[in-house]
Amino acid sequence: MNPRKRLVFSILLIIVCNLSCSASMASTGNVNLEFPFFNLRNLTLLGDSYLRNGVIGLTRDLEVPSSSSGSVIYNYPIAFFDSTTNITASFSTRFTFSVDNINPTSFGDGLTFFLSPNNQTLGSPGGFLGLVNSSQLTKNRFIAIEFDTKLDLHFDDPDENHVGLDIDSLISIKAANPMMQGINLKSGNSITAWIDYSNEQKKVEVFLGYSNLKPNKAILSVDIDLSDYLKEFMFVGFSASTEGSTELHFIENWGFKTLGLHPARPRIHSHNVSDNSVPLRPPIPVSDSGNRHHKKIGLALGIGFPSFFCAVLVVFGLFSVKKWKGTKTEKSLKAELMAGPRQFSYKELKSATRGFQQTRVLGHGAFGTVYKAFFVDSGAISAVKRSKHTHEGKSEFLSELSIIACLRHKNLVQLQGWCVEKGELLLVYEFMPNGSLDNMLYSETGEPLKWSYRYNIAVGLASALTYLHRECEQQVIHRDIKTSNIMLDGSYNARLGDFGLARLMDHDKSPVSTLTAGTMGYLAPEYLQYGKATEKTDVFSYGIVILELACGRRPIEREGESQRMVNLVDWVWKLHSEGKIVAAADARMNGKFEEAEMKKLLLVGLSCANPDSAERPSMRRVLQILNNEADPLAVPKAKPSLTFSNSLPLSIDELVSDCEEQLEIRID
């Protein structure tokens, strides 16, 4: 680096460090959050929670009884204790919620507002309120206010309509029935809750009302010192659960603030203090000539330093333009990373994967190899995707990172971090204990995937694609939806990943033609022909995936001894034309499925895989159909056909060969 560049870099480093220090000090002070309605920019959805029309739903929205748990957590930790001043914060929160039910006799279990040192707090369904893991009752640490709608003697509940204070246990320290003030938690009406903790008074108070006016009298008042439980930094959020119930839990708006903390004080005393706060000293006499001399120096510095600073900025600007001209993807990458996931060191990732050992390989893909990583210090397990040393690999890395770093949805694989060192490009994701869908669906050992899991996967994937196509700030076309890119978490929920082929698009604008990318067998006819990716090409791929879920067959496979090529869509459509579409169900399930759900899933699959893109439904419509919020689409008995000016680029044998090469089994 030449001297001029070094000077510029040093000055900027000092400025950045100063700004970082300021930001750090500010983060230790009081916070004031306001969410008049919700978006996913600063929130993480876990479990079955979802966002719809600015409102958070915490449990699954179904017309049939189900077991469900979900939580929503504010992304950033909040300071509750200042170790330098030994001050614990007071806090206050206000939110509006509702508990609704299409079947009033099918109630339970309730919701909570919680504070936790863990930003992944998600518990079991039922009486565990989505807050506590049923198999590890002491794992999650929390302070919570529960709004319980079911009498559960296991947790010493007083009744089926109560508010309680819980600390690290669902057996409440104290509980109260809001019906004493005319508040029915299960009324379906919007209820506003105020929760206040005063560190000076060592008291927690909970107020409830049907209006925005805070009542004078608290529903619940507990004299308790929370300073022993409030850590230096904690996460705040909501959770809820059901078990064999149709109860729904919604958070409509939310405000939260802390009080009593102060930003760290600078070491140099500020001149803006009162006379009473600083001891007075007699003035020191200074000669007039020296004073004039100091004034001249001050004037010179006052004019010269800003001019010098502006000159530095100009030089830096020219240097930046010259250096980064023609490398927009690198610039975009840095912009996303500064506000996004954390940067790992290569040493960390190499150690966590035991030197990228073969025994740690989870799978392979077009981008590179995926390794299981165990971080000894934190005990966390992640998946590390290591790129191939090619230009194409770098391009896909930049694409995937810039896109997924901005996305937040419960059915997307969450990016945890990244690393660019030693010529390596690496992404760090949350670990999915049940691997990929293709591995689970086509495993020749063990029990076949249960029908309830399969249907839930179809719903979860539809929810993720609805978000990508319609609900995030810019539309995302994934372009490579297939079973090997769908991961399964510990509860067999679908998590869509591998955004290396995705492209961001502004909503309501025509897509830009690109080279065809993706996996044969999942590509829409018009995409193969023209290379133009749209949301309808994603819909086609989704249709193939859910036909695989229902039938347990690959998109194109060889059949029996004849080794004849069979196209899954053609095979299912033929059975539909004969009036026996349910016969396409995976035989390994031995009939253990809901016939109406099976038929619905198969018909939705055919609708999405319609050769005519204009006839395919939107993913929003698909999600509504699967959630019984809209009627199924009419599917013609005969498969529609399209005619192109040129023949398809590959023969059926070439399609199968390519498909077999790309469908590699992932090993946990």
C-alpha positions in Angstrom: 0.0 0.0 0.0 1.5 3.4 -1.0 1.8 6.2 1.6 -1.2 8.1 0.4 -3.5 5.1 0.5 -2.1 4.2 4.0 -2.8 7.8 5.3 -6.4 7.7 3.9 -6.9 4.2 5.4 -5.6 5.2 8.8 -7.8 8.3 9.0 -10.9 6.4 8.0 -10.0 3.6 10.5 -9.9 6.2 13.3 -13.2 7.7 12.2 -14.9 4.2 12.0 -13.5 3.2 15.4 -14.8 6.4 16.9 -18.2 5.8 15.4 -18.2 2.2 16.5 -17.4 3.3 20.1 -20.3 5.7 20.0 -22.6 3.1 18.7 -21.4 0.7 21.4 -22.0 3.2 24.1 -25.5 4.0 22.8 -26.4 0.3 22.7 -25.8 0.0 26.5 -28.4 2.8 27.2 -32.1 2.8 27.3 -34.1 1.5 24.3 -37.6 2.5 23.1 -39.1 0.1 20.5 -42.4 0.8 18.7 -44.2 -1.7 16.3 -47.6 -0.2 15.4 -47.7 -3.2 12.9 -45.1 -5.9 12.2 -42.7 -6.7 9.4 -39.8 -9.1 9.3 -37.0 -6.6 9.2 -36.1 -6.7 12.9 -37.9 -9.9 14.0 -37.2 -13.6 13.8 -40.1 -16.1 13.5 -39.6 -19.6 15.0 -41.7 -22.7 14.9 -45.2 -22.3 13.6 -45.3 -18.5 13.9 -46.1 -16.4 10.8 -46.7 -12.8 9.6 -50.0 -11.9 7.9 -51.2 -8.4 7.1 -48.8 -6.8 9.7 -50.1 -9.1 12.5 -48.0 -12.0 14.1 -49.7 -15.3 14.4 -48.0 -17.6 16.9 -49.6 -20.9 16.3 -50.8 -22.8 13.2 -54.0 -21.5 11.6 -56.0 -24.6 10.9 -59.7 -25.5 11.1 -58.8 -28.9 12.6 -57.3 -29.4 16.0 -53.6 -29.5 16.0 -50.5 -29.3 18.2 -48.4 -26.2 17.5 -45.9 -23.9 19.1 -44.3 -20.7 17.8 -42.4 -17.7 18.9 -41.3 -14.3 17.6 -38.1 -12.6 18.9 -36.7 -9.1 18.5 -33.4 -9.7 16.6 -31.2 -7.6 18.8 -30.2 -8.1 22.5 -31.3 -5.4 24.9 -29.2 -4.2 27.8 -30.8 -4.8 31.2 -27.8 -4.5 33.5 -24.8 -2.2 33.5 -21.9 -4.0 35.2 -19.8 -0.8 35.5 -22.5 1.1 37.5 -24.2 -2.0 38.9 -27.5 -0.6 37.7 -30.4 -2.9 36.7 -32.9 -1.5 34.3 -36.6 -1.0 34.9 -38.7 -1.8 31.9 -42.2 -1.3 30.5 -44.0 -3.0 27.6 -47.4 -2.6 26.0 -48.9 -4.9 23.3 -52.3 -5.8 21.9 -53.1 -9.5 21.5 -56.1 -11.7 20.9 -56.9 -15.3 21.5 -59.5 -16.6 19.0 -61.1 -20.0 18.3 -63.5 -21.3 15.7 -64.5 -24.0 18.2 -65.0 -22.5 21.7 -64.9 -26.0 23.3 -61.4 -26.7 21.8 -59.4 -24.2 23.9 -55.8 -24.1 25.1 -53.1 -23.4 25.8 -52.1 -19.7 25.8 -49.3 -17.3 25.1 -46.5 -15.5 26.9 -44.4 -12.4 26.8 -40.8 -13.3 27.7 -37.3 -12.1 28.3 -34.5 -14.7 27.7 -30.7 -14.7 27.2 -31.4 -17.0 24.2 -32.4 -15.7 20.8 -33.6 -19.1 19.7 -36.2 -19.7 22.5 -38.8 -22.2 21.2 -40.4 -24.8 23.4 -42.9 -27.6 23.0 -46.6 -27.5 22.3 -49.4 -27.8 24.8 -49.0 -26.7 28.4 -45.3 -25.8 27.7 -46.6 -22.6 26.0 -43.9 -22.7 23.3 -41.4 -21.6 26.0 -40.1 -24.8 27.6 -38.7 -28.0 26.0 -40.7 -30.9 27.2 -37.6 -33.2 27.2 -35.3 -30.6 28.8 -37.4 -28.7 31.3 -34.5 -26.7 32.7 -32.9 -25.9 29.4 -34.5 -22.5 28.6 -34.0 -19.6 31.0 -36.6 -16.9 31.0 -38.7 -14.3 32.8 -42.3 -14.5 31.4 -45.8 -13.3 31.9 -48.1 -16.1 30.8 -51.7 -15.6 29.5 -52.9 -19.1 30.1 -56.2 -20.4 28.6 -56.2 -24.0 29.9 -56.2 -25.6 33.4 -53.1 -27.8 33.6 -52.6 -29.4 37.0 -49.1 -30.5 36.0 -48.1 -26.8 36.3 -50.3 -26.0 39.3 -52.6 -23.8 37.2 -55.4 -22.2 39.3 -57.9 -22.1 36.5 -58.3 -21.9 32.7 -58.2 -18.1 32.4 -55.2 -16.6 34.3 -52.2 -14.4 34.1 -49.0 -15.5 35.9 -45.4 -14.5 36.5 -43.0 -17.3 35.5 -39.2 -17.4 36.1 -37.3 -20.4 34.6 -40.4 -22.6 35.3 -44.1 -22.7 34.2 -45.2 -23.0 37.7 -46.1 -19.4 38.3 -44.7 -17.5 41.3 -48.1 -15.7 41.4 -51.2 -15.8 39.2 -54.5 -14.0 39.0 -57.8 -14.4 37.1 -58.5 -11.4 34.9 -62.2 -12.2 34.9 -62.2 -10.4 38.3 -62.0 -7.2 36.1 -64.2 -8.5 33.3 -61.4 -9.6 31.0 -61.9 -13.0 29.2 -58.6 -14.0 27.6 -60.5 -16.3 25.2 -63.1 -13.8 24.1 -61.5 -13.3 20.6 -61.5 -9.5 21.3 -58.3 -7.4 21.1 -56.8 -7.0 24.6 -54.1 -4.6 25.4 -51.6 -5.6 28.1 -49.2 -3.3 30.0 -46.3 -5.0 31.9 -44.2 -2.8 34.1 -41.2 -3.6 36.2 -39.8 -1.0 38.6 -36.3 -1.8 39.9 -36.6 0.9 42.5 -39.8 -0.6 43.9 -38.8 -4.2 43.1 -42.3 -4.8 41.7 -43.9 -6.4 38.6 -47.4 -5.2 37.6 -49.6 -6.4 34.8 -52.6 -4.4 33.5 -55.2 -5.6 31.0 -58.0 -3.7 29.1 -60.2 -3.8 26.1 -59.2 -0.3 25.1 -56.0 1.7 24.7 -56.5 3.4 28.1 -54.4 1.9 30.8 -56.5 0.9 33.8 -55.7 2.2 37.2 -55.7 -1.1 38.9 -53.3 -4.0 38.0 -54.6 -7.5 37.3 -51.4 -8.9 38.8 -48.9 -7.3 41.2 -45.8 -9.2 42.4 -43.2 -7.8 44.8 -40.0 -9.3 43.4 -36.4 -8.3 42.7 -35.5 -9.3 39.2 -31.9 -8.0 39.3 -30.8 -11.6 40.0 -32.4 -12.8 36.8 -31.9 -9.9 34.4 -28.6 -10.5 32.6 -26.5 -7.8 31.0 -28.1 -8.5 27.6 -31.4 -10.3 27.0 -33.8 -10.9 24.1 -37.5 -10.1 24.2 -40.3 -11.8 22.4 -43.6 -13.7 22.5 -44.5 -17.4 22.4 -47.7 -19.5 22.3 -48.8 -23.1 21.9 -51.7 -25.4 21.4 -52.3 -29.2 21.8 -55.3 -30.8 20.1 -56.9 -27.4 19.8 -57.9 -24.8 17.1 -57.0 -21.9 19.4 -55.3 -19.0 17.6 -52.9 -16.5 19.1 -52.2 -13.1 17.6 -49.9 -10.1 18.5 -51.3 -7.0 16.8 -48.8 -4.3 17.9 -46.1 -3.8 20.4 -44.0 -1.2 22.3 -41.1 -1.8 24.7 -38.7 0.4 26.6 -36.1 0.3 29.3 -35.5 2.9 31.9 -32.7 3.8 34.4 -29.6 2.9 32.3 -27.3 5.6 31.1 -24.8 5.5 28.2 -21.2 5.0 29.2 -19.6 8.3 30.1 -16.6 9.6 28.2 -13.4 10.0 30.1 -13.0 13.7 29.1 -15.4 15.9 31.1 -17.9 17.7 29.0 -18.0 21.4 29.2 -21.8 21.4 29.3 -22.3 20.7 33.0 -23.9 22.6 35.8 -21.9 24.7 38.2 -23.0 22.4 41.0 -21.5 19.3 39.4 -17.9 20.5 39.1 -15.7 22.1 41.8 -14.9 25.7 41.0 -11.3 26.8 40.6 -9.9 30.3 40.4 -9.1 31.4 36.8 -5.4 31.2 35.8 -4.1 34.6 34.4 -3.1 34.5 30.8 -1.3 37.3 28.9 -3.2 39.0 26.1 -0.5 38.3 23.5 -0.6 34.6 24.3 -4.4 34.7 24.1 -4.3 36.2 20.6 -1.7 33.7 19.6 -4.0 30.9 20.7 -6.9 32.4 18.9 -4.9 32.5 15.7 -4.0 28.8 16.1 -7.6 28.0 16.9 -8.8 29.8 13.8 -6.2 28.1 11.6 -7.3 24.7 13.0 -10.9 25.6 12.7 -10.5 26.3 9.0 -7.7 24.0 8.2 -8.9 20.7 9.7 -12.3 20.7 8.0 -10.6 21.5 4.7 -8.1 18.8 5.2 -10.8 16.4 6.2 -12.8 17.3 3.0 -9.6 16.8 0.9 -9.1 13.4 2.5 -12.7 12.4 1.6 -12.3 13.6 -2.0 -9.0 11.6 -2.3 -10.7 8.6 -0.8 -13.7 9.0 -3.1 -11.4 9.1 -6.2 -9.5 6.1 -4.9 -12.7 4.2 -4.2 -14.1 4.8 -7.7 -10.9 3.7 -9.3 -10.6 0.6 -7.2 -14.1 -0.6 -7.3 -15.1 0.3 -10.8 -16.5 -2.8 -12.5 -16.8 -4.8 -9.2 -20.3 -4.0 -8.1 -20.9 -7.5 -6.6 -18.0 -7.1 -4.2 -19.3 -3.7 -3.1 -22.8 -5.1 -2.7 -21.4 -8.0 -0.6 -19.7 -5.6 1.8 -22.8 -3.5 2.2 -24.9 -6.5 3.1 -22.4 -8.0 5.4 -21.8 -4.9 7.6 -25.5 -5.0 8.7 -26.0 -8.7 8.4 -24.6 -12.0 9.8 -21.3 -12.1 11.7 -17.9 -12.7 10.1 -16.2 -15.9 11.1 -12.4 -16.4 10.8 -11.1 -19.2 8.7 -9.4 -20.6 11.7 -12.7 -20.9 13.6 -14.4 -22.7 10.8 -11.4 -25.0 10.1 -11.3 -26.0 13.8 -15.1 -26.5 14.0 -15.0 -28.9 11.0 -11.8 -30.6 12.1 -9.9 -29.3 9.1 -12.9 -29.9 6.7 -12.6 -33.6 7.5 -14.5 -36.0 5.2 -16.3 -37.5 8.1 -18.0 -34.1 8.6 -19.4 -33.9 5.1 -23.2 -33.5 5.1 -23.6 -33.2 1.3 -22.6 -31.7 -2.0 -24.1 -29.3 -4.4 -23.5 -27.1 -7.3 -21.9 -24.5 -5.0 -19.6 -26.8 -3.1 -19.4 -29.1 -0.1 -21.4 -28.7 3.1 -19.7 -29.7 6.4 -21.0 -30.2 9.9 -19.3 -27.7 12.3 -19.1 -28.0 16.1 -18.0 -24.9 17.9 -16.4 -26.1 21.2 -16.6 -22.7 23.0 -20.4 -22.2 22.6 -21.4 -25.8 22.1 -23.3 -24.7 18.9 -23.6 -26.9 15.8 -23.8 -25.3 12.4 -23.5 -26.2 8.7 -20.6 -24.7 6.8 -20.9 -24.5 3.0 -17.5 -24.4 1.3 -17.2 -23.2 -2.2 -15.4 -24.6 -5.1 -12.4 -22.5 -6.2 -14.0 -21.2 -9.4 -15.4 -17.9 -10.6 -18.8 -19.4 -10.8 -18.6 -20.4 -7.2 -17.7 -16.9 -6.2 -20.6 -15.5 -8.2 -23.1 -17.8 -6.5 -21.6 -17.0 -3.1 -22.1 -13.3 -3.6 -25.6 -13.9 -4.9 -26.7 -16.2 -2.1 -25.2 -14.0 0.6 -26.6 -10.7 -0.6 -30.1 -12.2 -0.8 -30.5 -14.4 2.2 -28.8 -12.0 4.6 -31.9 -9.8 4.2 -34.5 -12.5 4.5 -36.3 -13.6 7.7 -38.9 -16.3 7.6 -39.5 -19.4 9.7 -39.4 -21.7 6.6 -36.1 -20.4 5.3 -32.7 -21.7 6.4 -31.2 -18.9 8.6 -27.7 -17.6 7.6 -25.5 -17.2 10.7 -22.3 -15.9 9.2 -19.7 -15.9 6.5 -16.0 -16.0 5.8 -13.8 -14.8 2.9 -10.2 -15.8 3.6 -7.3 -17.8 2.0 -9.1 -17.9 -1.3 -12.0 -19.6 0.4 -15.7 -18.6 0.2 -17.7 -20.0 3.1 -21.3 -19.6 4.5 -22.4 -20.7 7.9 -26.0 -21.8 8.4 -28.0 -23.1 11.3 -27.7 -26.9 11.4 -30.8 -28.9 10.3 -30.8 -32.2 12.3 -33.0 -34.1 9.9 -31.0 -33.3 6.8 -32.5 -32.7 3.4 -36.0 -33.7 2.2 -34.7 -35.9 -0.5 -32.6 -37.9 1.9 -35.5 -38.3 4.3 -38.1 -39.0 1.5 -36.0 -41.6 -0.4 -34.2 -43.3 2.4 -34.2 -47.1 2.1 -33.8 -47.6 5.8 -36.1 -46.7 8.6 -39.8 -45.7 8.6 -41.2 -43.7 5.7 -41.9 -40.0 6.3 -45.2 -39.6 8.1 -48.1 -38.0 6.3 -48.6 -35.3 8.8 -45.0 -34.2 8.3 -45.3 -34.3 4.5 -48.4 -32.1 4.5 -46.8 -29.7 6.9 -43.7 -29.5 4.7 -45.9 -28.6 1.7 -47.6 -25.9 3.7 -44.3 -24.5 5.1 -42.7 -24.4 1.6 -45.7 -22.6 0.2 -45.5 -20.1 3.0 -41.8 -19.5 2.3 -42.4 -19.0 -1.4 -45.3 -16.7 -0.7 -43.0 -14.6 1.4 -40.2 -14.6 -1.3 -42.6 -13.7 -4.1 -45.0 -11.2 -2.5 -44.1 -10.2 1.1 -40.4 -9.2 1.2 -39.2 -5.8 0.1 -37.9 -7.1 -3.3 -39.3 -10.1 -5.0 -37.0 -13.1 -4.9 -37.1 -15.8 -7.6 -35.4 -18.9 -6.2 -34.9 -20.8 -9.5 -33.7 -24.0 -7.9 -36.5 -25.5 -5.8 -36.0 -29.2 -5.4 -36.1 -31.7 -2.5 -32.3 -31.6 -1.9 -32.6 -27.8 -1.3 -35.3 -28.2 1.3 -34.0 -28.9 4.8 -35.8 -30.3 7.8 -35.4 -29.0 11.3 -35.8 -31.0 14.5 -39.6 -30.9 14.1 -39.6 -31.8 10.4 -40.5 -28.3 9.4 -39.5 -27.3 5.9 -36.6 -24.8 5.6 -35.8 -23.7 2.0 -32.2 -23.0 1.4 -29.5 -22.6 -1.4 -30.2 -19.2 -2.8 -27.1 -19.3 -5.0 -29.2 -19.2 -8.1 -31.8 -16.7 -6.9 -32.3 -13.3 -8.4 -33.7 -10.2 -6.8 -36.4 -8.5 -8.8 -38.5 -5.3 -8.1 -42.2 -6.2 -7.6 -44.5 -5.6 -10.6 -41.7 -5.4 -13.1 -40.9 -7.7 -16.0 -38.2 -10.3 -15.2 -34.9 -10.1 -16.9 -33.9 -12.9 -19.3 -31.0 -15.0 -17.9 -29.2 -18.1 -18.8 -31.2 -21.2 -17.8 -30.1 -22.4 -14.3 -31.5 -25.0 -12.0 -32.0 -28.8 -11.9 -33.5 -30.8 -14.8 -36.8 -32.4 -13.8 -37.9 -29.3 -11.8 -37.6 -26.8 -14.7 -40.8 -25.4 -16.2 -41.2 -25.9 -20.0 -41.1 -22.2 -20.8 -38.0 -21.7 -18.7 -36.2 -24.5 -20.6 -37.2 -22.9 -23.9 -36.6 -19.3 -23.2 -34.4 -19.1 -20.1 -36.7 -16.6 -18.5 -37.3 -17.1 -14.7 -40.5 -15.8 -13.2 -42.5 -16.6 -10.0 -44.5 -19.1 -12.1 -41.3 -21.1 -12.8 -40.9 -21.4 -9.1 -44.5 -22.5 -8.8 -43.8 -25.3 -11.4 -40.9 -26.5 -9.3 -43.0 -26.4 -6.2 -45.6 -28.5 -7.9 -43.0 -31.2 -8.7 -41.8 -31.2 -5.1 -45.2 -31.7 -3.6 -46.0 -34.5 -6.1 -42.8 -36.1 -4.8 -44.1 -35.7 -1.2 -47.4 -37.3 -2.0 -46.1 -40.1 -4.3 -42.6 -40.9 -3.0 -41.3 -40.9 -6.5 -38.6 -38.7 -8.2 -39.5 -36.3 -11.0 -38.1 -38.6 -13.7 -37.1 -42.2 -12.9 -36.6 -45.6 -14.5 -39.4 -48.0 -13.9 -39.1 -51.7 -13.0 -37.2 -54.2 -15.2 -38.0 -52.4 -18.4 -36.1 -49.3 -17.2 -38.6 -47.2 -19.1 -38.4 -43.5 -18.3 -41.5 -42.3 -16.3 -42.3 -38.6 -15.9 -44.0 -38.0 -12.5 -46.4 -35.3 -13.8 -47.5 -37.5 -16.7 -48.0 -40.5 -14.4 -50.1 -38.7 -11.9 -52.1 -36.9 -14.6 -52.9 -40.2 -16.2 -54.3 -41.5 -12.9 -56.3 -38.3 -12.5 -57.8 -38.8 -16.0 -58.9 -42.3 -14.9 -60.6 -40.9 -11.8 -58.2 -42.7 -9.4 -55.7 -40.0 -8.5 -55.3 -41.2 -4.9 -53.7 -44.3 -6.2 -50.6 -42.2 -6.8 -50.1 -42.1 -3.0 -46.8 -43.4 -1.7 -47.3 -47.1 -1.2 -44.8 -47.2 1.6 -47.2 -45.3 3.9 -49.6 -48.3 3.8 -52.6 -46.1 3.5 -51.8 -44.1 6.7 -52.9 -40.7 5.4 -55.9 -38.5 5.2 -57.5 -39.3 1.8 -59.0 -35.8 1.4 -55.6 -34.1 2.2 -53.9 -36.5 -0.2 -56.2 -35.7 -3.0 -55.9 -32.0 -2.4 -52.1 -32.2 -2.4 -52.0 -34.1 -5.6 -54.4 -31.8 -7.4 -52.5 -28.7 -6.2 -49.3 -30.4 -7.5 -50.9 -30.9 -10.9 -52.2 -27.3 -10.9 -48.7 -26.0 -10.2 -47.1 -28.3 -12.7 -49.5 -27.2 -15.5 -47.4 -26.8 -18.7 -49.3 -23.6 -19.4 -47.8 -21.0 -17.0 -50.9 -18.8 -17.2 -52.9 -21.5 -15.6 -50.7 -22.0 -12.6 -51.9 -20.5 -9.3 -49.9 -18.0 -7.3 -48.1 -19.3 -4.2 -50.4 -17.2 -2.1 -53.4 -19.0 -3.6 -51.7 -22.4 -3.0 -51.1 -21.5 0.6 -54.8 -20.5 1.0 -55.9 -23.8 -0.5 -53.7 -25.9 1.7 -54.8 -24.0 4.8 -58.5 -24.5 3.8 -58.9 -20.8 3.2 -59.8 -21.1 -0.5 -61.4 -23.8 -2.7 -59.1 -26.1 -4.8 -58.6 -25.3 -8.4 -60.3 -27.3 -11.2 -57.7 -29.5 -12.8 -58.4 -30.7 -16.4 -58.7 -34.4 -16.9 -56.2 -34.3 -19.8 -52.8 -32.8 -19.4 -52.6 -29.6 -21.4 -49.9 -29.4 -24.1 -47.8 -26.6 -25.4 -46.0 -26.3 -28.7 -42.7 -24.4 -29.1 -41.0 -23.3 -32.2 -38.0 -25.4 -31.4 -37.6 -28.8 -29.7 -36.5 -29.1 -26.1 -32.7 -28.8 -25.7 -32.3 -32.3 -24.1 -33.7 -35.7 -24.7 -35.4 -37.6 -21.9 -32.3 -39.8 -21.4 -30.1 -36.7 -21.1 -32.7 -35.3 -18.6 -32.4 -38.4 -16.4 -28.7 -38.5 -16.6 -28.4 -34.9 -15.5 -31.0 -35.4 -12.7 -29.2 -38.4 -11.4 -25.9 -36.5 -11.3 -27.4 -33.7 -9.3 -29.4 -35.7 -6.8 -26.8 -36.7 -4.3 -27.7 -38.2 -0.9 -26.8 -36.0 2.1 -25.3 -37.9 5.1 -25.8 -36.6 8.7 
